[in-house]
């Protein structure tokens, strides 16, 4: 099979494809996929969407729509096609043959971004694990020399089939080694957590949808210099700092964790279990929300779903509606502190701007009251 990967994917003109299967919150503008593509260094030049009741088994979108995609790719000069949904290995292979272009999906895109952004030893191990797990299902698609070759008379396989098994075994061995190394990292984290518990440390973790401003808020609270940028997954590695709350007369442990996103690959959730463990073991979660995003309710729901998957759904939260500076002043809330109904649980909410500091002092006071064990004021439900 011809190698369809372009020689340089940086700034590669890319056609974005989304399929509406009738599920809620379909991104008809493919806005998030476009941001993901730009974050990975690609250049979205055209977008196309369609509706289907179910995926086509062979081409995901059906042959007619595949022909439309091929024509649009030619007209727009796209050298790669990117789907907003996950494709099966067979669908991916069939689409590449039909379109005569490299085809990738949202899962691979997120894996590539994580691979570019991971900095710590643990983060790199986690990304490599998820990448290998994804790759193991696509051996035939990725390497043409692994396709089954005919053997001699009476032979059903051949050297190609043996090569597939060899590569699959090599990937399996690497996955096993990485899991063992991650297990050691997890044990080290458990030791560190026990030390914090002996010091009676109060642990707070920042969680939220990617690009909600978690790292900016983290820096505003602890005066750290964690990397921040207006892009998806600007930072991946968990950072923990001590934060002194003068209002409570004590220090707390504050951790910034990786951002969540819609349709986060399950392999990444599993691979990042050690990192997300900071959220599981927290005494309090600061759930940071992009208050300026039209999809903030859907983003809150997605974060809650992932928290449920990792066993952190019952940890108390404070909702931090960030990016107040990006909201039209006429739309500002009358109160910067109130209570929000989060899945039937009245949850304290603070509006602030981590960028210019407005409302950060109020959040510190909320944290001090929580650390001191004082009840938070009932300021009225949202």
N, C-alpha and C positions, 0 to 999 in steps of 0.2 A: 504494500500500500504506500502511496506517495506521502512523504512527510509534508504536511500542510502547515506546520508552524511557521509564521513569518520570521525572518531573520532577526528583527529587532522590534519587540512589542512596545517599546517606549514611544508614546505619542502615536501609536498605530491607529489609523482611522477605523472605527468600530461601529457596527450596526447593532442597536439594542432591540431585543425582541421580548415582548411580554404576552402571556396568554391568560385571558380571564376565564376561569372555570366556574365563576359564580360565587367564589368565596368572598367573604367580607373584606373590606379594606384593600381591594385590588388597586395597585398604583398605576392608574391609567396613563399618567404622564411619564412613567418610568424615571421619576425624579431621583429616587434613592439609588436605583441601578446606575444612573448617570454619574452620581456622586461617587459611588463605589468604583466605577470605571476610571474616573479622573484620579481618584486616590491611588489606584494601581498604576497610573501613568498612561492610561489609554486615552484616546480622543474620540468621544462619541460624535458621529457625523450624521446619523439618521436613527429614527425610532419607528417601530411598527408594532401594533398590538392587534389581537384578534380574540374572538370568543369561541369557546368549544365547551361541549358538555363533559368531555373526558379527553385525556391525551391520546393521540394516535400512537399505536404500539410501535410503528416503524419509524415515523418521522416527527412525532410529538405534535406537530401542527397540521399534518396532512400534506399530501403532495401539491394541492393547489396553492395553499399558503406558502409552502416551501418554494414554489416557483416565483411567487410575488417577492419573497425575501431575497431570492437570487437576483431578480431584476433590480430591486432597490439597492442592493449591495453594489451592483455594477454601476448604477447611476450615481451613487454617492461616493464611489471610490473606496468603499470599506474593504479592508483586508482581513477582517475577522468578524465573526458573528457571536454575540453574547446574549444568552437567554437569562431571563429573570427568575426562572424556575430551575430546579435540579433535573438533569437529564440522565437517563439510564445509559450505561456504556453502549448498548446497541443503538439507541436513538442518536447518541452523539456521533457514532461511527457512520450511521446511515445519512445523517444530515451533512456530514463533511463530504461524503461521496456525492450527494445530490447537489450541494451548493458549490463544491470545489473550492471551499474556503475552510480555514480552521474554525471550529465551533467549540465554545466553552460555556459553562453555566455559572450561576451565582455562587455555587459551592466552591468551585475552583477559584473564582475571583476573590472570595473572602480569604481562602487559604493563602493566596498569593500576597494579599495585603498583610495578613498576619506574619507571613514569612519575611516581608520587607521591614516590618516594624518591630519585631521581637529583638530585644537587646540583651536581656539577661540570659544566663545559661539555662535556667529553667524554662523561660519563654521559648527559646530556640528548640529545646527538647520537645515541648508541647506541640509546637507548630510542626516539627518534623514527624512526630507521631501521627498527627491528623493527616498530614500530606501523604504519608506512606499508606495509611488505611484507605484513603481515597484512591491512591494510585493502584493499589492491589486489585481493584475491581476493573481496571482499565488497561491491563497488560496488552491485550490484543490490539487495542486502539493505538496505544502509544508507540509500539515498536513493530514495524512491518516485518522484521526478520524473525519475529516470534510466531507468525502465522503458520498454521499446520502445513507441513510439506509432505508430499507423497513419498512413501518409502519404496522398497523393492516389492517383488511379487509376493502377495500374501501379507504385506505389511499395511497396517491401518494408519500408523502415525508416521514419525520421521524425526529428524533432528530438530525441526521447529517446535514440535510438541514437547520434546525433552527440554528445550530452551525455556519454554513458558514455565514448566514446572520448576526449573532451576531458578529462574528469576523470582517466581512466586515464593519459593523456599527462602531465597536471600532476603526478600522483603519481610517475610514472616520472622526470620531470625533478627532482623534489625528492629522490628516492632517489639519483639520480646526484650531485646537489650534496652531499648529506650524506656519501656515500661518499668524495667528493673531500676534504671537510673532515676526515673521520676518517683518511684516508691521511696528511694533514699531521700530525695528532696522533700517528699511529704513527711517522712519521719523527722527530718531536720526542722520543718515548720512546726510539727507537733511539739518538739522540744522547746522551740522558741515560744509557742503559745503557753506551754506549762510554766515557763519562766515568767511570762507576763501575768498568768493567773496567780502565781505565788506572790507577785508584787501587787496583787489585787488591782491590776490595770483594768480600766474601763475601755472596751474596744469598740470603735465606731468604723464602719466601712461605707465608703461612697459607692453607690450603685446607680445605674441609670442607662438610658438609651445612648448609643454612641453619638458624640458631638453635642451632648446636652450641656457640656461645660464642667464636667466633674474635675478635671485636672486644673482648670482655672480656679475653681472654688477651693480645691485642695491647696493651691499656692496661696490664695488669699487668706486662708485660715492659718497655715503653718509657715508662711513666708518661704516656701521651698521654691525650687526652680525646675519643677517637673515640666517636660516638654508639652506645649499646648499649641494647637492650630485649629483653624476653622475647617476641619476635614474629618472624615469618618476614621475611627480607630487611630487617632493621633498618638495614643500611647497604649501599650498592651501590658507592660509589666507592673505588677503590684508594687506600690511604694508605700512604706509605713513610716510615719513621723510622730513624735510626741507633740501634743498641743496643750499648752498651759491655759487653763480657764481661770482667770483671776476671780471671776464671779463665783466660782465654786471652790477656789483655793486649792486646786489640784490639777494634775496633768492627766490627759487621756491619750490613748493610742489611736491614731487616725490613719486609715488605709485607703488608697485610691486603687480601684480595681478596673479590669477591662470592661469596656462598654458592651451592652447587649444590642442585638439587632434582629429584625424580623427574619425568620427562616435561618437562624444561626445553625450551621451544620451540626448534627448530633455528635459527629466525631470531634468537633471542636469543644463542645460542652464536656464530653468525656475527657478529652486531652487536657482541658484547662481546669479540671476538677481541683487540682492542688491550689491553683491560683484563686479560684472562686471559693475555696475553703475559708478564705479570710472573711467572706460574707457570711458563710454558714456559722462561723464561730463568733460573730460579732454580737455585742450586747445591744447595739442599735444600728439601724441602717439609715443613712442619709440618701434618700431616693431623689436624685437630681433630675429635673424635668425641664426640657426646652419649652418655656412658656410661650415663646414666639412661634412655635411650630403649629400649623393647622392640624397636624396629626398627633398632638400631644396625648390625647386620650388613648389612641391606639398604641402609642409608644409605652404609656404606663401599663397597659394591659399586657404587652409583650414582655416587659421587665418582670411583671408579677408572675407570668407563666414560667419564665426561666428560673426565677427564684423558687417557684414550686418544684421544678425539676431537680434542683440541687439541694432541696431540703431546708430552704431559708424563708419559707413563706410565713412562718409564725413569728419571726423576729420583729420587734417593734420598729416602726419607721417614723421619720419626719420627712414630709414631702418638701423639697426645695424647688420652687418654681423660679428657675434662673432666667437670665437674659431679659430682665425687666427693661434694660436700656434699649432693647430691640423692638419694644412694643410702643405703638403710638401712645403718647401721653394721654390722649382722650380715652384710651382703652385701659388705662391703669386701674387696678383694683382700688376700691375705697379703703380697704384695710390690707396692710402688708402681712398680717398674721391672722389666720383663721383656722377652721377645721374642715377637712375634705373627706368625703365619704369614699373610702377605698375598699371596695368589695364588701360593703356593709360595716366596715370598721371605721369609726371616727378617727381621723389621723391628723395630727398637727401639720399645718402648712405655713411656709414662709415664702414670701415673694422677695427676690433680691436680684442684684446684678453683681456677679462675681467679678465682672470686668471693671466696673467703676466703684465697687465697694458698697453701694447702697443696699441696706438691709442686712449686711453681714454681721453687724453688731447685734441685731435682733436675733439672728441665728445663734450666735455665741451665747446669748442669754437663755435661749431655749435649751441649748446643750447643757448649760450650767444647771438649769432646773432639773433636767432629766438625770444628770450625773448625781446631783444632790438628793435625788429621790422625791423631789417636790412634784406635785401634780401640775400638769400643764393647764393653763387657763382655758376655760370653755369660751371660745370667741365666736361661736356660731358655725354651723355646717355650711359647706359650699353648696 
